Amino acid sequence: MTPAAPQVTKGYFIEPTVFYDVDDDAEVAREEIFGPVLTILKPYKELEEAIQRANQTEYGLAAGMWSSDPKKIDLFTRKIQAGINWVNCYNIANPYMPFGGFKLSGIGKDLGEEAINEFTRTKSVTVAV
């Protein structure tokens, strides 16, 4: 018989938090927050506006959207400035796909062929004889 796992009752924990109707220039809209936090920005009218607003941040780790419109999905995946992009799902990882962000999000790539390239240095040498 396996003993039950101990109940964690002490420590530094942040309860899940939702911020809504947030302005684009608010700190919780501009910064990467790694915790149980959901930030809901003010509504957008067109997808182009949402992409433009999302791209204004200095960070670009991940982005996601839900849509059944192939044209909107294509526009989103081409224009959004994020290293990891999900459509109609979120936070699904595949070890064959590179993991890492754009801009100030992360350094380099993990996983996939791109991760191997992080450990290589290509050099060109020309010698005239």
Buried (B, 14 or more C-beta within 10 A) or exposed (E): EEEEEEEEEEEEEEEEEEBEEBEEEBEBBBEBBEEEEEBEBEEEEEBEEBBEBBBEBEBBBBBBBEEEEEEBBEBBBEBBBBBBEBBEEEEEEEEEEBBBBBBEBBEEBBBBEBBEEEEEEEEEEEEEE
